Amino acid sequence: MSQIVAVVTIMKERVGGGAPIFVVDQEDDLQKVSFSLEKILDANAHDLKNGTMILVKHT
């Protein structure tokens, strides 16, 4: 089963839920923060192509 462990976004008003949300200012930071969290959390980053990336832990 997979679980969303974090959300990284540039549009705070468009996300919600039970996972931690990281808000960044620009697209470059979106990529940098997502890929750093990907390594830290041992998860996979998935780009939703709308200014938001989710980090999913696949078990």
C-alpha positions as CSV (number, residue, x, y, z in Angstrom):
1,M,0.0,0.0,0.0
2,S,1.2,3.5,-0.8
3,Q,1.0,6.6,1.5
4,I,1.5,10.3,0.7
5,V,4.1,11.4,3.2
6,A,4.5,15.1,2.2
7,V,3.3,17.7,-0.3
8,V,5.4,20.5,-1.7
9,T,3.6,23.3,-3.5
10,I,3.8,26.9,-4.7
11,M,0.0,27.3,-4.3
12,K,-0.8,26.9,-0.6
13,E,-4.5,27.6,-1.1
14,R,-4.9,24.6,-3.4
15,V,-3.8,21.8,-1.1
16,G,-5.0,20.3,2.2
17,G,-5.0,17.1,4.0
18,G,-3.2,15.0,6.5
19,A,0.3,15.0,5.1
20,P,2.8,17.8,6.0
21,I,2.7,20.6,3.4
22,F,5.8,22.5,2.4
23,V,5.2,25.9,0.7
24,V,7.8,27.3,-1.6
25,D,8.0,30.5,-3.6
26,Q,9.1,29.4,-7.1
27,E,9.3,26.4,-9.4
28,D,13.1,25.9,-8.8
29,D,12.6,25.6,-5.1
30,L,9.7,23.2,-5.7
31,Q,12.1,20.8,-7.4
32,K,15.0,21.3,-4.9
33,V,12.8,20.8,-1.8
34,S,11.0,17.8,-3.3
35,F,14.1,16.0,-4.3
36,S,15.8,16.6,-0.9
37,L,12.7,15.3,0.9
38,E,12.6,12.3,-1.5
39,K,16.0,11.3,-0.2
40,I,15.4,12.1,3.4
41,L,12.0,10.3,3.6
42,D,13.0,7.4,1.3
43,A,10.0,8.2,-0.9
44,N,9.3,9.0,-4.5
45,A,8.5,12.5,-5.7
46,H,5.6,12.8,-8.2
47,D,5.1,16.0,-10.2
48,L,1.4,16.8,-10.5
49,K,2.2,19.5,-13.2
50,N,0.2,22.1,-11.4
51,G,2.8,23.6,-9.1
52,T,2.5,20.7,-6.6
53,M,4.6,17.6,-6.0
54,I,3.6,14.8,-3.7
55,L,6.0,12.4,-2.0
56,V,4.8,8.9,-1.8
57,K,6.2,6.0,0.2
58,H,5.6,2.8,-1.6
59,T,5.6,-0.4,0.5
